[in-house]
């Protein structure tokens, strides 16, 4: 197959004039060296972590698009506060897109890289909103013959994060866990994992239809934070499961604190030795997302055996080690279209992704909605 001399890649830039720009730039097609492969990117999802790089601390409500086609430029004004927070990236052209999948079209001269030519692979190499991506061959996850690039586009961030949550539960000695924004693609994966692994999971959602979706999948514990008796429901579920670990995708507001409160209230129903310092069983909430941009508020009404921390997938995998990472990746590859199947709200081109009206849809971060970028479309 004849390869082009150049390709398009999406870059995000914060200028010194307090403007965010998202645009496609033309680059020379790289020639893979020994140990590298060149992937024709065919599918790449928009994850919340991608939005963080694309837009940073920019209010996109008033974003506009100038020009058209491949020359489209999405721009938005950055507030003084946003400029302060993003000071370190001013003037930098940042590639976006954490993960994706496509076909290996060229490779370095080593045997392993050459063996991947023509195969569909998934990669988590950054800069995936591009027509082509050159990465180390060992970074690629070869998919089964029956799996497409769309099947494998989201096989790193969400699947490995969901699997890692259960790994943390086992490593830290917890019995069950709580998950927020639980009707998301990741949340649905986590429900399937916990069902298969025999782990009790308390799901927190915001809407009745989200609760209905999870219950239709067989979820036993689903509580709606919009209900008047939310805290009572949550405490009952935590008490029944014995959950002392939570992963919070919202980040801001009082939800993390509410979960810790429910854990403390549940523990008080079956007290052991009395202590003025509250229950002695450690309660832990890990914040792994930022769907709610408000400050995180902690009431500290749950004793002293608790913790709130951040969870980031690459950091966990580095700490867990290569053996754990390899085991999790192997499970993802084996259960790609079952346990780890992703559903997409819409498929868009990179040009579409630069249109202000489309940005308003995928930047809404609505639970259960996920966009797939197809870099080969429209160019």
C-alpha positions, 0 to 999 in steps of 0.5 A: 500500500502506497503511503502518503508523504504527510498526514494530519494531526490535531494539536491544542495550543494556549497562546500568550494572547489568552486564546485556546486553539485546536486545529489540524496541522500537516506533518511529515510521515515518519519512517519507523525505526528498529522496534517501531511500527507505523499505525494507520489510526482508524478509531480513537475515543474522546475520554474525559482525560482527552478533554483535559488536554484539549481544552484545559481550564478554558470555558468552551461555552463561547467557543467558535470555529473559523475556516472550514474543512481541514483548515478549521480552527476551534478557538476560545478565550481563556480567563485570567485564572485559566491562564494562571493555571495553564501557564506552563503550557503557553505556546506549546502545541500539544498533541491530543488523544490518549488511545486508539486502534488501527492497522500497522502499515509499516515497521522497523527491520526487526522480526517482531515489528515486521510480524505486525504489518497488516495486523489491527492493533490497539495503542495507548501512545498519546497523540492519537487524534492523527491519521498516523502514529509511529510507536514502539512495537511493544506498546501495541496490543495486537487484536484478534482477527475477528476484532476491528479497530472500533472494537479495540479503540477504547481498550486501554483507559476504561478497561484497565482503569476498571480492572485496576479498581478491583486490583486495588480492592484486593491489594488493600484488603477491602471487601466491596466497593462503591463507584460514582457516575456508574452508568458510564462505559467504564461503570458498565465494564466494572459491573461486568467485572465485579459480577464475574469476579464475585465482588459486591459493587454499589453503583451511584447514578444521577438519573432514573434511566441510568439506574434502570440501565444498570439494573437491566444488566443485573446490578444489585446495588444501585442508588440515585443521588437525586432521590430524597432518601439517597443517603439512607439508600447508600448507607443501606447498600454499604452496610449490606455489602461492607464496602469501605473503598470507593472510586469517585469520577465526579471529584468536586462537591460533597459526594466523596464526603457523603460516601465516607459518611455512609460508610461510617454510619454503616459501621456504626450499625454493628459497632465493635469496641467504642471509640471517640475517634469513630470506626476503626476500619479504614475507609478510602475514596479515590478520586479519578475524574473531574466531572464536577469542577466545584471544590471537593468538600469534606465534612470530616464527620466520619472519625479518623480512619479514612482517606481521600486520594487521587487515582491515575491509571499510569501511576497505578500500573507503574506501582503494580508492576509489569506482571500485573499490567500484562495480566490485565492487558491479556484479560482485556484482549480476551474479553474485548467485545464482551466484558470490555465492549464500549458503546458510542453515542456518535462517530465523528471525523477530526474536522467534526471535532473542531466544530463548536456545535459538536464540541458542545455535545462531546464536552458535556461529559454526559454519563453514558455518552461517548464519542468516537473519532475516526481520523481517516474520515473526511480527509 
